[in-house]
Amino acid sequence: MKKYILIFSSLLCLLHYSCKGEFEEATFAINLKYPDQDSNCEEGTDNGNSITIPFKWEIQGDLTTYTLILNNTPFPIENYDKDDDGVLTFQQALEYNKKYEWQIISENVKSDLRSFRTPIEGNNNNNVPLAVLFKAPTYQQLGNSMEVSFEWEGGDIDFDGSLRYDAYWSTKADISVTINDGGNTNLTSPNTKFSIPNFDPNKDYYILVIAKDGENSASSILKFSQF
């Protein structure tokens, strides 16, 4: 009798482990699509005193209930659209000219956390800053690192003093504000420096510079190598 009890108990343990294995959290995911990181919500719809933002995301796994988290405040999502590509969209009215952090959660699954700013109300005459024109970078060896200095030409025809630059470098061609190896943000002058460790003079590197004025932005990418 003891032999049968031991075998039966072992079988229960195996079944319990297998059932748990079918519901590993890694098989579920929420991937945010819009607003992008540091977006100014170009797709928003004006409502007069507010702006409606289309929050978009994709899912992996069988998820059905969602909550939008905005600046730590939960907004249960009851009605959303789903297009032919599987992108889900939920419309939410927000204040103008305000910074938000957002996230989508579903049961125990969470997306990453992104931030964006809504545009200034009624400011339809703002011009997009000029995309920058890079000058040739300069190089200075500093121990095991290479200090690379960049300068560029740019501008903002509104001349309202709001122009700033964000600069990032990367070894990857798909460099972005989320895919990079380092950055300097809110620069007031059209130049910056990066100290790149283990620099390979024959390898291609990339710098992304975003010219922004608080409402609009323009991005430029330069591929560079020392030789």
GROMACS elastic network, one bead per residue, 0.5 to 0.9 nm:
[ bonds ]
;  ai    aj funct       b0    kb
    1     4     6  0.53312   500
    1     5     6  0.63826   500
    1     6     6  0.88163   500
    2     5     6  0.50631   500
    2     6     6  0.62074   500
    2     7     6  0.86873   500
    3     6     6  0.52928   500
    3     7     6  0.63624   500
    3     8     6  0.87180   500
    4     7     6  0.51470   500
    4     8     6  0.60914   500
    4     9     6  0.85566   500
    5     8     6  0.51347   500
    5     9     6  0.60931   500
    5    10     6  0.85977   500
    6     9     6  0.51585   500
    6    10     6  0.62027   500
    6    11     6  0.86533   500
    7    10     6  0.51842   500
    7    11     6  0.62574   500
    7    12     6  0.87874   500
    8    11     6  0.50851   500
    8    12     6  0.63392   500
    8    13     6  0.88178   500
    9    12     6  0.51320   500
    9    13     6  0.63957   500
    9    14     6  0.88169   500
   10    13     6  0.51208   500
   10    14     6  0.63525   500
   10    15     6  0.87266   500
   11    14     6  0.51355   500
   11    15     6  0.62237   500
   11    16     6  0.85914   500
   12    15     6  0.51013   500
   12    16     6  0.60828   500
   12    17     6  0.86093   500
   13    16     6  0.50690   500
   13    17     6  0.61742   500
   13    18     6  0.86021   500
   14    17     6  0.51398   500
   14    18     6  0.61416   500
   14    19     6  0.86347   500
   15    18     6  0.50787   500
   15    19     6  0.61627   500
   15    20     6  0.86302   500
   16    19     6  0.52430   500
   16    20     6  0.63099   500
   16    21     6  0.86483   500
   17    20     6  0.51759   500
   17    21     6  0.61586   500
   17    22     6  0.89231   500
   18    22     6  0.65358   500
   19    22     6  0.53767   500
   19    23     6  0.71450   500
   20    23     6  0.55718   500
   20    24     6  0.68017   500
   21    24     6  0.55967   500
   22    27     6  0.87433   500
   23    26     6  0.84251   500
   23    27     6  0.73810   500
   23    28     6  0.87897   500
   24    27     6  0.59640   500
   24    28     6  0.79152   500
   25    28     6  0.55586   500
   25    29     6  0.80370   500
   25   108     6  0.78678   500
   25   109     6  0.72343   500
   26    29     6  0.71692   500
   27    60     6  0.70554   500
   27    61     6  0.62764   500
   28    59     6  0.73904   500
   28    60     6  0.50299   500
   28    62     6  0.74937   500
   28    63     6  0.77722   500
   28   109     6  0.69535   500
   29    58     6  0.83130   500
   29    59     6  0.56421   500
   29    61     6  0.68865   500
   29    63     6  0.88153   500
   29   109     6  0.65454   500
   29   110     6  0.73289   500
   29   111     6  0.70098   500
   30    57     6  0.67805   500
   30    58     6  0.58340   500
   30    60     6  0.63853   500
   30    61     6  0.89676   500
   30   104     6  0.72260   500
   30   105     6  0.77190   500
   30   106     6  0.83433   500
   30   109     6  0.72817   500
   30   110     6  0.65221   500
   30   112     6  0.80515   500
   31    56     6  0.89044   500
   31    57     6  0.55212   500
   31    58     6  0.50859   500
   31    59     6  0.61360   500
   31    60     6  0.81350   500
   31   104     6  0.87381   500
   31   111     6  0.60412   500
   31   112     6  0.75834   500
   32    35     6  0.79516   500
   32    36     6  0.80494   500
   32    55     6  0.83394   500
   32    56     6  0.63191   500
   32    58     6  0.64130   500
   32    59     6  0.87500   500
   32   103     6  0.79894   500
   32   104     6  0.78272   500
   32   111     6  0.67969   500
   32   112     6  0.74555   500
   32   113     6  0.88409   500
   32   114     6  0.84757   500
   33    36     6  0.66396   500
   33    55     6  0.77299   500
   33    56     6  0.51393   500
   33    58     6  0.70829   500
   33    87     6  0.80947   500
   34    37     6  0.82684   500
   34    39     6  0.84967   500
   34    41     6  0.85263   500
   34    54     6  0.73242   500
   34    55     6  0.55904   500
   34    57     6  0.69379   500
   35    38     6  0.81011   500
   35    39     6  0.59553   500
   35    40     6  0.80783   500
   35    41     6  0.62912   500
   35    42     6  0.88981   500
   35    43     6  0.85953   500
   35    53     6  0.81040   500
   35    54     6  0.76962   500
   35    55     6  0.63433   500
   35    56     6  0.72847   500
   35   102     6  0.89151   500
   35   114     6  0.81615   500
   35   115     6  0.81663   500
   35   116     6  0.68145   500
   36    39     6  0.50997   500
   36    40     6  0.85525   500
   36    41     6  0.82265   500
   36   114     6  0.73935   500
   36   115     6  0.78180   500
   36   116     6  0.71528   500
   37   113     6  0.89938   500
   37   114     6  0.54543   500
   37   115     6  0.54890   500
   37   116     6  0.59705   500
   37   177     6  0.72851   500
   37   178     6  0.75538   500
   38    41     6  0.89808   500
   38   114     6  0.78070   500
   38   115     6  0.57156   500
   38   117     6  0.68235   500
   38   177     6  0.81571   500
   39    42     6  0.77476   500
   39   115     6  0.76717   500
   39   117     6  0.63487   500
   39   118     6  0.80917   500
   40    43     6  0.87812   500
   40    44     6  0.89586   500
   40   116     6  0.62072   500
   40   117     6  0.51510   500
   40   118     6  0.54420   500
   40   119     6  0.58258   500
   40   214     6  0.81133   500
   40   215     6  0.61091   500
   40   216     6  0.68778   500
   40   217     6  0.84522   500
   41    44     6  0.55246   500
   41    53     6  0.70678   500
   41    54     6  0.88320   500
   41   116     6  0.74385   500
   41   117     6  0.69979   500
   41   118     6  0.58055   500
   41   119     6  0.68595   500
   42    45     6  0.86972   500
   42   118     6  0.86561   500
   42   119     6  0.80921   500
   42   216     6  0.87770   500
   43    52     6  0.87866   500
   43    53     6  0.69418   500
   43    54     6  0.72171   500
   44    51     6  0.59979   500
   44    52     6  0.54088   500
   44    54     6  0.68012   500
   44   118     6  0.82480   500
   44   119     6  0.87628   500
   45    50     6  0.86138   500
   45    51     6  0.54087   500
   45    52     6  0.50296   500
   45    53     6  0.67141   500
   45    54     6  0.86658   500
   45    93     6  0.88334   500
   46    49     6  0.78088   500
   46    50     6  0.63911   500
   46    52     6  0.65310   500
   46   121     6  0.85123   500
   46   122     6  0.89933   500
   47    50     6  0.51387   500
   47    51     6  0.53926   500
   47    52     6  0.69516   500
   47    93     6  0.81702   500
   48    51     6  0.74314   500
   48   121     6  0.83426   500
   48   122     6  0.87152   500
   49    95     6  0.74547   500
   49    96     6  0.75734   500
   49   121     6  0.76627   500
   50    93     6  0.62249   500
   50    94     6  0.56118   500
   50    95     6  0.50461   500
   50    96     6  0.58659   500
   50   121     6  0.79986   500
   51    92     6  0.82415   500
   51    93     6  0.53952   500
   51    94     6  0.54055   500
   51    95     6  0.63809   500
   51    96     6  0.63930   500
   51   118     6  0.78124   500
   51   119     6  0.86285   500
   51   121     6  0.85232   500
   52    91     6  0.62534   500
   52    92     6  0.52939   500
   52    94     6  0.60857   500
   52    95     6  0.87868   500
   53    90     6  0.81983   500
   53    91     6  0.56704   500
   53    92     6  0.54577   500
   53    93     6  0.61981   500
   53    94     6  0.71532   500
   53   118     6  0.86379   500
   54    89     6  0.60752   500
   54    90     6  0.56697   500
   54    92     6  0.67008   500
   54    93     6  0.89754   500
   55    68     6  0.87301   500
   55    88     6  0.80725   500
   55    89     6  0.54523   500
   55    90     6  0.51784   500
   55    91     6  0.61864   500
   55    92     6  0.74997   500
   56    87     6  0.64805   500
   56    88     6  0.54440   500
   56    90     6  0.66102   500
   56    91     6  0.88860   500
   57    86     6  0.86887   500
   57    87     6  0.56839   500
   57    88     6  0.53427   500
   57    89     6  0.67679   500
   57    90     6  0.89811   500
   57   104     6  0.81146   500
   58    85     6  0.89495   500
   58    86     6  0.63736   500
   58    87     6  0.50110   500
   58    88     6  0.61169   500
   59    62     6  0.80242   500
   59    63     6  0.71679   500
   59    86     6  0.78681   500
   59    87     6  0.79829   500
   59    88     6  0.83409   500
   60    63     6  0.76725   500
   63    66     6  0.80630   500
   63   106     6  0.68627   500
   63   107     6  0.84239   500
   64   106     6  0.76313   500
   65    76     6  0.85608   500
   65    77     6  0.74046   500
   65    78     6  0.80169   500
   65   105     6  0.84735   500
   65   106     6  0.57128   500
   65   107     6  0.74116   500
   66    75     6  0.89213   500
   66    76     6  0.65343   500
   66    77     6  0.55552   500
   66    78     6  0.79301   500
   66   104     6  0.66294   500
   66   105     6  0.57034   500
   66   107     6  0.76876   500
   67    74     6  0.63325   500
   67    75     6  0.56007   500
   67    77     6  0.52890   500
   67    78     6  0.86919   500
   67   103     6  0.83229   500
   67   104     6  0.57160   500
   67   105     6  0.53588   500
   67   106     6  0.64514   500
   67   107     6  0.89065   500
   68    73     6  0.81533   500
   68    74     6  0.57463   500
   68    76     6  0.62433   500
   68    77     6  0.66749   500
   68    90     6  0.88282   500
   68   102     6  0.70505   500
   68   103     6  0.59696   500
   68   105     6  0.67019   500
   69    72     6  0.56769   500
   69    73     6  0.53884   500
   69    75     6  0.61509   500
   69    76     6  0.85707   500
   69   101     6  0.78858   500
   69   102     6  0.53949   500
   69   103     6  0.50770   500
   69   104     6  0.61331   500
   69   105     6  0.75821   500
   70    73     6  0.51025   500
   70    74     6  0.64348   500
   70    75     6  0.75386   500
   70   100     6  0.64318   500
   70   101     6  0.56973   500
   70   103     6  0.68877   500
   71    74     6  0.84624   500
   71    99     6  0.88288   500
   71   100     6  0.58481   500
   71   101     6  0.51582   500
   71   102     6  0.64940   500
   71   103     6  0.89279   500
   72   101     6  0.79302   500
   72   102     6  0.80810   500
   72   103     6  0.89606   500
   77    80     6  0.70898   500
   77    90     6  0.73212   500
   78    90     6  0.89489   500
   79    90     6  0.70665   500
   79    91     6  0.88262   500
   80    88     6  0.65486   500
   80    89     6  0.54875   500
   80    91     6  0.76478   500
   81    87     6  0.80858   500
   81    88     6  0.55051   500
   81    89     6  0.51006   500
   81    90     6  0.67047   500
   82    85     6  0.79463   500
   82    86     6  0.58484   500
   82    87     6  0.54815   500
   82    89     6  0.63819   500
   83    86     6  0.54136   500
   83    87     6  0.55436   500
   83    88     6  0.67461   500
   83    89     6  0.83628   500
   84    87     6  0.74791   500
   85    88     6  0.89981   500
   94    98     6  0.84399   500
   94   118     6  0.78562   500
   95    98     6  0.63071   500
   95   118     6  0.72470   500
   95   121     6  0.89156   500
   96    99     6  0.89939   500
   96   117     6  0.83628   500
   96   118     6  0.53534   500
   96   119     6  0.57976   500
   96   120     6  0.56401   500
   96   121     6  0.55962   500
   97   117     6  0.64512   500
   97   121     6  0.68566   500
   97   215     6  0.87158   500
   98   116     6  0.84474   500
   98   117     6  0.54449   500
   98   118     6  0.54709   500
   98   119     6  0.76475   500
   98   120     6  0.83637   500
   99   115     6  0.71163   500
   99   116     6  0.57599   500
   99   118     6  0.65528   500
  100   114     6  0.83029   500
  100   115     6  0.54999   500
  100   116     6  0.54722   500
  100   117     6  0.60231   500
  100   118     6  0.79760   500
  101   113     6  0.66872   500
  101   114     6  0.54768   500
  101   116     6  0.65413   500
  101   117     6  0.87845   500
  102   112     6  0.85874   500
  102   113     6  0.58251   500
  102   114     6  0.54688   500
  102   115     6  0.62221   500
  102   116     6  0.81989   500
  103   110     6  0.72745   500
  103   111     6  0.58334   500
  103   112     6  0.63454   500
  103   113     6  0.51483   500
  103   114     6  0.67295   500
  104   109     6  0.85517   500
  104   110     6  0.60779   500
  104   111     6  0.54855   500
  104   112     6  0.80018   500
  104   113     6  0.83772   500
  105   108     6  0.72926   500
  105   109     6  0.56551   500
  105   111     6  0.62872   500
  106   109     6  0.51589   500
  106   110     6  0.64774   500
  106   111     6  0.88409   500
  107   110     6  0.81492   500
  110   113     6  0.87742   500
  117   214     6  0.86170   500
  117   215     6  0.83941   500
  118   121     6  0.87835   500
  118   215     6  0.81924   500
  119   122     6  0.87822   500
  119   123     6  0.80179   500
  119   214     6  0.79918   500
  119   215     6  0.56241   500
  119   216     6  0.85487   500
  120   123     6  0.56862   500
  120   124     6  0.86330   500
  120   214     6  0.85677   500
  120   215     6  0.69026   500
  121   124     6  0.82707   500
  122   125     6  0.85898   500
  123   126     6  0.62562   500
  123   215     6  0.88295   500
  124   127     6  0.85196   500
  126   158     6  0.69826   500
  126   213     6  0.89202   500
  126   215     6  0.76319   500
  126   216     6  0.77332   500
  127   130     6  0.89088   500
  127   156     6  0.74805   500
  127   157     6  0.69402   500
  127   158     6  0.64490   500
  127   213     6  0.89245   500
  127   215     6  0.89202   500
  127   216     6  0.73043   500
  128   131     6  0.86924   500
  128   156     6  0.72395   500
  128   157     6  0.82805   500
  128   158     6  0.87497   500
  128   211     6  0.87711   500
  128   212     6  0.78487   500
  128   213     6  0.78059   500
  128   215     6  0.82011   500
  128   216     6  0.52104   500
  128   217     6  0.59659   500
  128   218     6  0.68613   500
  129   132     6  0.87920   500
  129   154     6  0.77054   500
  129   155     6  0.60595   500
  129   157     6  0.70763   500
  129   158     6  0.83314   500
  129   163     6  0.74575   500
  129   211     6  0.60623   500
  129   212     6  0.62596   500
  129   213     6  0.68485   500
  129   216     6  0.69499   500
  129   217     6  0.60373   500
  129   218     6  0.61398   500
  130   133     6  0.89640   500
  130   153     6  0.88581   500
  130   154     6  0.54985   500
  130   155     6  0.53525   500
  130   156     6  0.59645   500
  130   157     6  0.79455   500
  130   211     6  0.71394   500
  130   217     6  0.84217   500
  130   218     6  0.66174   500
  130   219     6  0.89906   500
  131   153     6  0.85170   500
  131   154     6  0.62525   500
  131   155     6  0.79778   500
  131   209     6  0.86259   500
  131   210     6  0.78548   500
  131   211     6  0.66574   500
  131   217     6  0.84161   500
  131   218     6  0.52355   500
  131   219     6  0.60802   500
  131   220     6  0.61228   500
  132   152     6  0.59937   500
  132   153     6  0.53614   500
  132   155     6  0.77814   500
  132   190     6  0.87247   500
  132   209     6  0.74104   500
  132   210     6  0.81511   500
  132   211     6  0.72636   500
  132   218     6  0.80814   500
  132   219     6  0.76400   500
  132   220     6  0.61983   500
  132   221     6  0.89986   500
  133   151     6  0.87012   500
  133   152     6  0.53123   500
  133   153     6  0.50723   500
  133   154     6  0.65573   500
  133   220     6  0.78734   500
  134   137     6  0.82069   500
  134   150     6  0.75635   500
  134   151     6  0.61999   500
  134   153     6  0.64881   500
  134   154     6  0.89870   500
  134   220     6  0.86534   500
  134   221     6  0.88311   500
  134   222     6  0.72446   500
  135   150     6  0.70130   500
  135   151     6  0.55512   500
  135   152     6  0.53937   500
  135   153     6  0.77346   500
  136   149     6  0.89558   500
  136   150     6  0.72294   500
  136   151     6  0.75836   500
  136   152     6  0.87222   500
  136   224     6  0.86774   500
  137   148     6  0.64861   500
  137   149     6  0.55028   500
  137   151     6  0.70435   500
  137   224     6  0.79807   500
  137   226     6  0.86277   500
  138   147     6  0.82527   500
  138   148     6  0.56895   500
  138   149     6  0.52417   500
  138   150     6  0.69289   500
  138   226     6  0.85091   500
  139   146     6  0.66186   500
  139   147     6  0.57899   500
  139   149     6  0.65175   500
  139   226     6  0.75887   500
  140   145     6  0.87338   500
  140   146     6  0.57677   500
  140   147     6  0.51237   500
  140   148     6  0.65596   500
  140   149     6  0.83989   500
  141   144     6  0.75406   500
  141   145     6  0.62406   500
  141   147     6  0.61716   500
  141   148     6  0.87366   500
  142   145     6  0.51806   500
  142   146     6  0.56099   500
  142   147     6  0.65437   500
  142   195     6  0.82131   500
  143   146     6  0.76707   500
  144   196     6  0.87605   500
  144   197     6  0.61859   500
  144   198     6  0.59232   500
  144   199     6  0.77629   500
  145   195     6  0.60617   500
  145   196     6  0.53420   500
  145   198     6  0.56717   500
  145   199     6  0.61410   500
  146   194     6  0.80697   500
  146   195     6  0.55351   500
  146   196     6  0.51922   500
  146   197     6  0.64178   500
  146   198     6  0.75759   500
  146   199     6  0.58637   500
  146   200     6  0.89562   500
  147   193     6  0.66697   500
  147   194     6  0.56041   500
  147   196     6  0.62270   500
  147   197     6  0.87424   500
  148   192     6  0.85968   500
  148   193     6  0.56187   500
  148   194     6  0.53850   500
  148   195     6  0.63472   500
  148   196     6  0.73863   500
  149   191     6  0.74778   500
  149   192     6  0.59968   500
  149   194     6  0.66073   500
  149   195     6  0.88411   500
  150   190     6  0.83750   500
  150   191     6  0.54096   500
  150   192     6  0.54488   500
  150   193     6  0.61181   500
  150   194     6  0.84412   500
  151   189     6  0.89989   500
  151   190     6  0.58365   500
  151   192     6  0.67675   500
  151   193     6  0.89267   500
  152   190     6  0.55290   500
  152   191     6  0.63340   500
  153   190     6  0.65770   500
  153   191     6  0.89605   500
  154   190     6  0.73062   500
  154   211     6  0.78332   500
  155   158     6  0.89217   500
  155   159     6  0.82718   500
  155   163     6  0.74230   500
  155   211     6  0.81843   500
  156   159     6  0.57886   500
  156   160     6  0.80487   500
  156   161     6  0.85165   500
  156   162     6  0.84708   500
  156   163     6  0.64988   500
  156   211     6  0.87334   500
  156   212     6  0.87832   500
  156   213     6  0.78948   500
  157   160     6  0.84061   500
  158   161     6  0.82579   500
  158   162     6  0.88653   500
  159   162     6  0.77809   500
  159   163     6  0.82274   500
  160   163     6  0.77653   500
  160   213     6  0.87555   500
  161   164     6  0.86971   500
  161   213     6  0.82694   500
  162   212     6  0.78536   500
  162   214     6  0.67284   500
  163   186     6  0.88152   500
  163   187     6  0.87789   500
  163   188     6  0.71385   500
  163   211     6  0.68810   500
  163   212     6  0.56466   500
  163   214     6  0.77038   500
  164   185     6  0.81390   500
  164   186     6  0.52099   500
  164   187     6  0.53829   500
  164   188     6  0.52216   500
  164   189     6  0.77467   500
  164   190     6  0.86888   500
  164   210     6  0.82383   500
  164   211     6  0.59598   500
  164   212     6  0.53850   500
  164   213     6  0.61853   500
  164   214     6  0.83374   500
  165   184     6  0.84193   500
  165   185     6  0.63078   500
  165   186     6  0.52731   500
  165   188     6  0.65754   500
  165   189     6  0.76890   500
  165   190     6  0.73126   500
  165   191     6  0.88971   500
  165   209     6  0.65499   500
  165   210     6  0.54730   500
  165   212     6  0.61507   500
  165   213     6  0.87142   500
  166   177     6  0.88214   500
  166   183     6  0.73211   500
  166   184     6  0.59270   500
  166   186     6  0.55366   500
  166   187     6  0.63036   500
  166   208     6  0.79894   500
  166   209     6  0.56006   500
  166   210     6  0.50648   500
  166   211     6  0.67618   500
  166   212     6  0.79606   500
  167   177     6  0.88133   500
  167   182     6  0.85540   500
  167   183     6  0.54509   500
  167   184     6  0.52825   500
  167   185     6  0.61106   500
  167   186     6  0.85843   500
  167   187     6  0.81246   500
  167   191     6  0.89360   500
  167   192     6  0.75761   500
  167   207     6  0.69421   500
  167   208     6  0.55642   500
  167   210     6  0.64276   500
  167   211     6  0.89268   500
  168   175     6  0.79678   500
  168   176     6  0.76762   500
  168   177     6  0.72147   500
  168   180     6  0.63100   500
  168   181     6  0.73049   500
  168   182     6  0.56695   500
  168   184     6  0.64808   500
  168   185     6  0.82756   500
  168   194     6  0.87446   500
  168   206     6  0.82452   500
  168   207     6  0.55348   500
  168   208     6  0.51183   500
  168   209     6  0.65515   500
  168   210     6  0.87914   500
  169   172     6  0.87211   500
  169   175     6  0.74428   500
  169   176     6  0.89018   500
  169   180     6  0.58177   500
  169   181     6  0.58326   500
  169   182     6  0.58001   500
  169   183     6  0.64010   500
  169   194     6  0.76992   500
  169   196     6  0.88636   500
  169   205     6  0.73389   500
  169   206     6  0.55140   500
  169   208     6  0.62890   500
  169   209     6  0.89100   500
  170   173     6  0.75913   500
  170   174     6  0.86586   500
  170   175     6  0.61138   500
  170   176     6  0.87259   500
  170   179     6  0.75967   500
  170   182     6  0.71872   500
  170   205     6  0.60335   500
  170   206     6  0.52691   500
  170   207     6  0.64884   500
  170   208     6  0.84207   500
  171   174     6  0.89726   500
  171   175     6  0.79615   500
  171   180     6  0.76501   500
  171   181     6  0.74309   500
  171   203     6  0.85251   500
  171   204     6  0.69452   500
  171   206     6  0.61290   500
  171   207     6  0.89462   500
  172   175     6  0.56831   500
  172   179     6  0.78715   500
  172   180     6  0.74200   500
  172   181     6  0.88826   500
  172   204     6  0.86722   500
  172   205     6  0.71386   500
  172   206     6  0.69145   500
  173   204     6  0.88000   500
  173   205     6  0.78223   500
  173   206     6  0.65683   500
  173   223     6  0.81159   500
  174   179     6  0.71734   500
  174   180     6  0.86805   500
  174   206     6  0.88923   500
  175   178     6  0.77646   500
  175   179     6  0.51641   500
  175   180     6  0.55935   500
  175   181     6  0.88985   500
  175   206     6  0.71242   500
  175   207     6  0.76604   500
  175   208     6  0.68897   500
  175   221     6  0.82786   500
  176   180     6  0.62205   500
  176   208     6  0.70316   500
  177   180     6  0.66573   500
  177   183     6  0.85170   500
  177   208     6  0.83687   500
  180   183     6  0.75566   500
  180   207     6  0.89325   500
  180   208     6  0.89783   500
  181   196     6  0.89755   500
  182   194     6  0.79937   500
  183   194     6  0.79874   500
  184   187     6  0.70977   500
  184   192     6  0.75441   500
  184   193     6  0.85541   500
  184   194     6  0.85712   500
  186   212     6  0.87975   500
  187   190     6  0.73790   500
  187   191     6  0.79585   500
  187   192     6  0.80361   500
  188   191     6  0.86740   500
  189   192     6  0.80386   500
  196   199     6  0.58145   500
  197   200     6  0.89922   500
  199   202     6  0.89283   500
  199   203     6  0.81593   500
  200   203     6  0.53558   500
  200   204     6  0.83826   500
  200   225     6  0.82365   500
  200   226     6  0.82244   500
  201   204     6  0.81384   500
  201   225     6  0.59302   500
  201   227     6  0.57800   500
  202   225     6  0.61824   500
  202   226     6  0.65399   500
  202   227     6  0.55631   500
  203   224     6  0.83781   500
  203   225     6  0.59097   500
  203   226     6  0.80019   500
  203   227     6  0.82784   500
  204   223     6  0.64565   500
  204   224     6  0.56636   500
  204   225     6  0.50443   500
  204   226     6  0.85049   500
  205   222     6  0.83236   500
  205   223     6  0.56931   500
  205   224     6  0.53030   500
  205   225     6  0.61146   500
  206   221     6  0.67752   500
  206   222     6  0.56062   500
  206   224     6  0.60791   500
  206   225     6  0.86456   500
  207   220     6  0.82464   500
  207   221     6  0.55783   500
  207   222     6  0.53036   500
  207   223     6  0.66683   500
  207   224     6  0.79241   500
  208   219     6  0.69507   500
  208   220     6  0.57403   500
  208   222     6  0.66490   500
  209   218     6  0.83474   500
  209   219     6  0.57724   500
  209   220     6  0.54082   500
  209   221     6  0.64834   500
  209   222     6  0.85604   500
  210   217     6  0.65001   500
  210   218     6  0.56203   500
  210   220     6  0.65032   500
  210   221     6  0.88735   500
  211   216     6  0.84201   500
  211   217     6  0.53880   500
  211   218     6  0.52405   500
  211   219     6  0.63471   500
  211   220     6  0.84084   500
  212   215     6  0.71406   500
  212   216     6  0.57758   500
  212   218     6  0.65982   500
  212   219     6  0.87275   500
  213   216     6  0.58328   500
  213   217     6  0.65816   500
  214   217     6  0.78964   500
  224   227     6  0.88062   500
